Amino acid sequence: MKSRIYIAAGFGCVALGVIGIPTPLLPTTPFLLLAAFCFARGSERWHGWLMTHPTLSPYILAFRDKRGLTRAQKWRIAGLVTLTLIVTGAFAPFYGKALAAFIWVTSLLFLYFTPTAKTS
């Protein structure tokens, strides 16, 4: 029974992590890390699947190995944040545009100062 709860929680976290990939304000890595934790407690099979998944595992492995984000991940994040905040700013009043600009600048500064992982 306990393992089923961990597996269900793991899939919920994977779903939130996948939604977070294109969504700038929903983090991807914390949900995938939590999913890896849940799968490790609930099912060796699902943990192995997550840790070898071609799209999802780089987020977990980069964090685990303290390598940082790859250059491609940084560009993808920067592009999606920029696109989302341009759309947000287009439909927002002045204070919304100012907030979107602030979020954009801080997001790009965060990406700039985050370590860049070497691609292998």
Order of alpha helices (4+ residues) and beta strands (2+ residues): alpha-alpha-alpha-alpha-beta-alpha-alpha-beta
